[in-house]
Amino acid sequence: MVTKSRGDIKHGKSQVNWRLSTELIEKCKAEAKRLGLSSIPMAVSYILTQYFNKKGE
């Protein structure tokens, strides 16, 4: 997986372009639907938030 950040994003915001396999994208779509989220970015945000909250315990 390769990530790339854009430098022209407003302060406090970020944008990352991800290159993901088709298989991983399909898994993310399924997980987003299961969680009741409307998009893959929302699912990724949710999953990362849960991960880091759990890691911080």
C-alpha positions as CSV (number, residue, x, y, z in Angstrom):
1,M,0.0,0.0,0.0
2,V,1.3,3.4,-0.9
3,T,0.1,6.7,0.6
4,K,0.7,10.2,-0.6
5,S,-0.3,13.4,1.1
6,R,-1.2,16.6,-0.7
7,G,0.4,19.8,0.4
8,D,-2.4,22.2,-0.6
9,I,-4.9,21.1,2.1
10,K,-6.2,23.7,4.6
11,H,-4.7,23.8,8.1
12,G,-6.1,21.1,10.3
13,K,-7.2,19.0,7.4
14,S,-5.4,16.2,5.5
15,Q,-6.0,14.2,2.4
16,V,-4.3,10.9,1.6
17,N,-4.5,9.0,-1.6
18,W,-4.3,5.3,-1.1
19,R,-3.5,2.6,-3.7
20,L,-5.4,-0.5,-2.5
21,S,-6.0,-3.9,-4.1
22,T,-9.5,-4.5,-5.5
23,E,-9.9,-7.3,-2.9
24,L,-9.2,-5.0,0.0
25,I,-11.6,-2.3,-1.4
26,E,-14.4,-4.9,-1.6
27,K,-13.7,-6.0,2.0
28,C,-13.8,-2.3,3.0
29,K,-17.1,-1.8,1.2
30,A,-18.6,-4.9,2.9
31,E,-17.4,-3.7,6.3
32,A,-18.7,-0.2,5.8
33,K,-22.1,-1.6,4.9
34,R,-22.0,-3.9,7.9
35,L,-21.2,-1.0,10.2
36,G,-24.0,1.2,8.7
37,L,-21.5,3.6,7.2
38,S,-22.0,5.3,3.8
39,S,-18.5,5.2,2.4
40,I,-15.1,3.5,2.6
41,P,-13.4,6.6,4.1
42,M,-15.9,6.6,6.9
43,A,-15.3,2.9,7.5
44,V,-11.5,3.5,7.5
45,S,-11.9,6.4,9.9
46,Y,-14.1,4.3,12.2
47,I,-11.8,1.3,12.2
48,L,-8.7,3.4,12.8
49,T,-10.4,5.3,15.6
50,Q,-11.4,2.0,17.3
51,Y,-7.9,0.7,16.9
52,F,-6.1,3.6,18.4
53,N,-8.7,4.0,21.2
54,K,-8.2,0.3,22.1
55,K,-4.4,0.6,21.7
56,G,-4.4,3.6,24.2
57,E,-6.0,1.6,26.9
